[in-house]
Amino acid sequence: MAPVTLRPGLAALVHREMEQDDGSIVLKMNSLVDTETIDALYEASRAGVGVDLIVRGICCLRPGVPGLSETIRVRSIVGRYLEHSRIFRFGSRERGFQHYIGSADLMPRNLERRVEVTVPVLDPTLCARLDEILQTELEDDVLAWDLGSEGTWAKVETERGLSAQERLMQLAVEREGDLR
């Protein structure tokens, strides 16, 4: 909970991934501005941790900089619907994932001057749903933009034609049908 334990708790999770051969971090949020968190992610990248960031708005981290952030990828999904969830995932398939959801963006105002809560998600079905959301957004090539090492955004262009928002709507409709 911010302002007391959220920043150090996230830093501890980042550092734990640095101790693993298969360290992996996926963070989905609106903004990444907090310099302490950015420094921890840079440190993780230099240790070889794979870091995927899905940031809807402001991102002050520079991905893909040699010797600093080579293992970090930043993308933004811009479409009809507001991407507003905060999902934090640490771990690997082999070791297992730890999932967290919460209200805080990684900004000083959220981590220092507000009461913000992040909670672990323990239910396997809900964790699988969070993984599905993250994977879909990481595979999007219709609405996604990637942030380059020079600080400019480039439209993702591949041949899959996967819109995360369309896919997530389709999954929601399928689930609704399953509930009837």
Buried (B, 14 or more C-beta within 10 A) or exposed (E): BBBEEBBEBBBEBBBBBBEBEEBBBBBBBBBBBBEBBBEBBBBBBBBBBBBBBBBBEEBBBBBBBEEBBEBBBBBBBBBEEEBEBBBBBBBBEEBEBBBBBBBBBBBBBBBEEBEBEBEEBEEEEEBEBBBEBBBBBBBBBBBBBBBBBEEEBEEBEEEEEBBBBBBBEEBEEEEEEEEE
